[in-house]
Amino acid sequence: MNGNTVKAIRLFNGESQRSFAKLLGFSYSGIAAVESGRYAPSERLRASIARKFPIDESFIIFLRDFEKINGIIHDYTITH
């Protein structure tokens, strides 16, 4: 799990960074730092996410699309 996956889980569940952080017992700034890639998700964060947000097939489909879109945006910003 990386910061993009954390962000995808948050967005899939319709949470803001603040509400997501509160639900998980983390600071808003900590979640923002993980999502931006400044820090890797800790084992504690990963465990908390797994307890609160079960992963199902609809999320896996969402995650594939999310990663594809992020890749396109990343490629576009590098080349332009």
N, C-alpha and C positions, 0 to 999 in steps of 0.2 A: 504494500500500500504506500502510495506517495501523496504529495500534496494535491495533485490533480484528482486522485481518487477520493480524497477527503472532500474536496470541493464538489465533486459529482454527487457524492452521497448527500451532502447538505442541500444542493440544488434539487435533487430528485425528491427529497422530502419537504421541499418548499420552505426551508428555514433560512433566515438571515444569518450572517456570521454571529451576531450577538445572541440570537435565540438558540442557535446550534451550540455555541460555547456554554451557555447557561444550562441547557439540557444535559450536556456532558460533564459539567463541573469544571470547565476550563475557562481561562480568560479569553476575551474577544481578541486581544492582541496575540495571544498564543495561537489561536486558530488562524488568524490572518497570516502569521509568520509561517505556519505550516503550508497553508494554501499557496502562498507566494514562492515557496521553495526555499525560504531562508533556513528552515529547520525541517528535519525529517519527522514524521509522526512517531511519537514515543510509543513504547509498548502499552503504557497506561491509556493513551488516547485510542490506540487501535482496539484495545479490549473494551473500552467504554463505548465506542462506536458499534462494535459487534453486539454488545448487550442491548443497546437502544434501537439500532436500525438493522433488522435482519435483511439479508441479501436474498432476493428472489430473481426469477428469470426476467421479469420486467426491468429490474434494475440493471442486469447484465446487458440487456439490449440498449438501455439508456446510456450506460457507460461506454459501450462501443461507439455509439453516435457522438457522445461527448468528446471522446478521445480523437475521433476522426475530425470533428469540427475544430478542436484545439490545434491539431496538426496542420490543418489548412490555414488557420489564422497565423500560426507560428511561421509556416513556410512563406506566407504572403508578406509578413512584416520583415522577414529576413531579405527577401528579394526586392522589396520596394522601399 
